[in-house]
Amino acid sequence: MSGGAAKQQGVLLRIESVSKRFGGFTAVDDLSLAIGAGEFFALLGPSGCGKTTLLRMLAGFEVPNEGQIYLDGEDIAPVPPHLRPVNMMFQNYALFPHLSVANNIAFGLKRAGLPKPEIGARVGEMIALVRLQGLEKRRPDQLSGGQRQRVALARSLARRPRVLLLDEPLAALDKKLREETQSELLEVQRRLGTTFVIVTHDQDEAMTVADRIGVMDKGRLVQSGTPRELYEAPNSRWIAGFVGDVNMIEGHVTAQGEGVLTVITQGGNIAANGTAANGAAVCIAIRPEKIRLLDAQSAAQAGQNTFAGELIDIGYLGGLSIYRARLDHGVVLRISAANATRAAAGAFVPGQRVIAAFAPDDCVVLQQ
């Protein structure tokens, strides 16, 4: 297929039927994916799913056994890594310990043979972009973890790549610093308009920074979409269980009408919006925050899908409480609710009789 044929409006990076094997092990298996110009795209998946191997093929450090990778319609397979308009920021940052912040950022520019005035201007631009003014002369061992991360980001962006690849760039940071750095990454990406592709196994991180997410498992792309699409409309039991927290109840369809299915389960009949044939084995996926928790006296307010049970335990997380309720038929549901008032956190206690209620529209019907 020619490069011109691979070009598509709005698509900068196109991966077509790419496979990569190491001996008898298939790390990436017939994977196709399109990433838009200026998009912040996340590759998410468990360890060993092939996401870093895919990133290394984009960078040119690995060569596909089959398939093509096109950048703006041009096949980049023959292009060596240092000549691709692609740069990679490594998990360990790979900063030179004997060089200052400014010289670390300038290193790639000097290797590229840029004139000194242009190097100085570009370094100054990057220093300002990642807010490291006043730290230009410090060495990496004189910086905090977050500052080292910003030096690595500035060095990766200094040559103005069309695509920046980030391999678990925030893994070494503590939770608070990671959240702050996520915001900084977003700000930098939006200001520059550069296409970012980040590899992570952290779902919260992917959903925070990415415009779209591609979820991988065993070398394959299982589903791609916006964070909202993956969370609200998973295409399989595996995706529903992997992305976020979920309750999954197995059952069989016994009736259908006007887009609402009746599904018989261990815990009773559930009304769910969806499509499936009568008799089909399905799984009802319900996110914990979609379930309302009511005291036993409020059952009349509950509407459809109301199930009585008993609270097993409560986890208090400050702004949120996590409840586990065992329904009378034995199904255990995980329920979350915001503590919008101080009194809300103490409204329920373990051992209390409760009603769990949810709407048909909040049920996702899965057949695979």
PyMOL commands that set and color helices and strands:
alter all, ss='L'
color gray80, all
select helices_A, chain A and resi 3-6+51-59+81-83+101-111+116-129+140-142+145-157+175-192+203-209+227-232+237-242+288-290+296-301+344-346+360-362
alter helices_A, ss='H'
color red, helices_A
select strands_A, chain A and resi 11-22+25-36+40-44+66-71+74-75+86-89+163-167+195-200+212-217+220-225+247-257+260-265+268-273+281-286+292-295+306-316+320-327+332-338+353-357+364-366
alter strands_A, ss='S'
color yellow, strands_A
deselect
rebuild
show_as cartoon
